[in-house]
């Protein structure tokens, strides 16, 4: 898997430099040792986090295996723009456990997920919910939704998940019109839509009183803060992060977990 987080990208770049330095005759030994240490610090972090985190369930492990063996180059998330789906879009073990811990801390019973992919985060959250809890998962791609549903059907917690296949804003507007409210909202969809999702959550009853919003990829591989780097997703996340900081309706904290997670609550 290609590196898709700031730490993973740093580790890959340092590894490349270590390999290049090995080809140089008589390099400075102090520089070589410090470069090696920097590489080991970056490269060892994610595996150590994984090691020190409660193991994922067999159902989640099976979902990961299926996602990694699927040929996503043949699938596209948007028929108009032909944006490819990638196995790197999977939330993963540590983030899944973080979401479960967040549910236990907040006592959330109803969860709205905006952007599901193959369902790792949806299933992880469902596992942490009480028997009468519910995850409503929005997914625009019908193939990914069907792929996830097969995994849900084979798990004990999958019955707590209701999948809605449609553009997320449409589903959210329908839920708001029906007076639905959620204790926790997890946003992990198209980055250009983040601001619209947040605004709808804050201007309707979708976010229950005392509810929390968890937003994924808010570091976006470092693009929002790297000088001279401009990408469509990086620019979208940069604008989102700035808008959240300036929004007096909320308070927030950005955590450097995986590709960045921002926790938001209405004040």
N, C-alpha and C positions, 0 to 999 in steps of 0.2 A: 504494500500500500504506500502511496506517495504521502509525504508529510503535508498535513493541512492545518497545523496549529503553529503558532509562533515558536514554541519550544522545539517542536519537531523539525521545523524549517531551519532553525539555528543549529540543531544537532547535525542535520544533513550537510549544511554548509561547512561546519567545523570538521566533519569527517572528510569532506572533499579537500580541505586545506591540509589536514593531517596526511592524507595520501599524497598530495602534491609535495609536501615537505619531505616525505620519505624518498622522493626522487632526486632531492638536492644533495650534493656531496658536501659533507661536513657542515650541516646547519648549526646555528647557534644552539647549544644544548639547553640553555635556560629558556629560550623562546620555544624550543621543541617541547620541553616538559610542561610549560605553561599552556601551550596550545592543546596538548594531550589532556591536561587536567580540565580545561574549558570544555573540550569535547565530551569527556566522561561525565562532567556535571550536567550538561544538557541532555546527553543521550540516556543517562540513567534515571532521569526524573520520572518520566511517564511509566516505565516498567516498575519502579519502586512504588509509585502511587497505586498502581494496579495490584501489586503484591500486598500492600497494607490496607486494601479495601475489601470489605466483605464480598466473597465470591458471588457471581451472578447465578441465578437459578438455572436448572437444566433446560427449561423452556427458552430462556433468553440466550443461552449458549447455542442451542439448536437454531434459533433465529439468526444469530450471527453467522453460523456456518453456512446456512442457506443463502444469506445475502452475499457472502464472500464468494460462493461458487456460482452465483448467477452471472450471466454475461450481460452486464448493464450497457455495454456499448451498442446493443441492439434495441435499447429502449430509450424513449425520450419523454421528458416530463411535460412538454408543451408542443403540440403538433404544429404550431405556427412558427415558433422560434427554434425548435429542435434542440433544446438544451438537454444535454445528456444527463441521465441519472448515474450516480457513482456510488460504489460501496463505501467510500469515505464519508458519505452523508449520514452514515449510521452514528447514532449518539454514543454508543459504547458503554463499557462496563462502569467506569468511575462516574461518568455523568449520570448513568442510570441509577446508581446507588445514591448519588447526590439528590436526585429527584425524589427517590423513595424516602430519604431522610427528611427532605423538605415537607413531604406529605405527613410524615409522622409528627414533625414539629408543629405544623399548622393545623393538624386534625382535619385536613381537607377531605371532603366526601364527594364533591363533584368537580371534575377537571375538564377544561377545554383545551385541546391540543390543536394548534394551527400549524399544519405541516407534519405529516406522519411518516412518509417514506415507507420502509418495510416494517415499521411498528415497534422498534426496540424500545423507544422511550414510552410509547403508549402502554406496552405490556409491562414494562418496569413499574410505571405508575399504578397500573391496575393491580399489580401484585401487592402494593403497599396499602391499597384501599380496603376499608371494611367490606363485608359481604354485600352490603346494599349500596356501595359506592359505584360511581360511573365515570368513565372517560368518554367524552364525545370527541372523536378525532376527525379533523378536516384534512382531506387529501384530494388534490386536483387530478392526480394521475390514476386512472382506473386499473392499470396493470399493477402498479405498486400497491394499491388498495387491496386487490384480490390476492396478491402475494402475501401481504400482511395478514389478511383474514384467514388464510390457510394455517398460518402459524398460531393465530389466536384460537382457532378451533381445536388445536391439539394441546392447548394449555388449560390449566385449571382456572386461571384468572381471566382468560380471554372473553368470557361471557359478560364481563363488566365493561367491555369496549363497544361503543357504537360508532361505526365508520360512516362518514358523510362524504360522498364523492361529488365534489363540485368546487368551484373557486371559493376560497375560504371566506371572502367578504360576503358572498351570497348566503352561505350557511350561517355566518355570524348575524347577518341582518334578519334572517328567518328566526334564529334563536332569540334574538332581542325582541322581535315582534311578538313572539310567544311568551315573553316574560321570563325566559330562562336566566338563571344566575349561576355562577361558578366560583368556587372557593380558590381555585388555582388555575391560571392560564399559562400554557407553555407555548411560546412562539418560536417556530423553527421552520419557516417557509421561505418564500421569495423575499429577498432582502429589500427590494424596492417597495414592497408592500407593508413593511414593518410600521411605518408611521400611520398608515391608514388603519391598521389593525389596532394599534394602541389608542388612537383617537376614538374608534368605535367602542372599545372597552371602557373608556373613561366618560363617554357621553351617553351611554345606555346603562341598563341594569345588568349587563352581562357579567361584570365583575361584582361579586357579592360584597356587602359591607365587611371590611376587614380582610378582603381577599388579596392575593398576591399575583404578580405577573413575573414569569421567568422567561427571559429572552436569550436565545442561543446565538452563537457566532458574532458576538459584539466586539471581538478583537479582529475578526476576519483576516487571519494570517498576518496581522500587523499592518495591513494596508491603511487603516485610518490614521495611524500616527507616523508611518514611514515617510520621510521627505522624498518628494519627487516620484512617488508611486501613485498611480491613478488607475483604478479598475471600476467597472460598473458596480460590483458588489461592495467593494471597499468604499466608494463614494457614498453609496446608499447607507451603509452602516455608519460612516462618519457623520452624515446628516442626521441620522436617527439618534446617535449618541449625543450630539450637540443639542438636538431638540428636547431630548429627555432632561438634559442638564438645565435647560432654560425653562422647563415646564413647572410652574408653581403648583400644579395640581398633585405632583408626586414627589417622592423621595426615592433614591436609588443607590445601589452599590454595584460596581462592575468587578467581578471576580475573575482572576486569570486561570480558570479551570478549562482545560482543553482549548477551544478556540474562543473563549470568553463567554461568560454568562452574566447577564445583568438582572438583578432582582429589583422589582419596582412595586411600590405600594402607594395607594392613594392617601393623601394627607387631609 
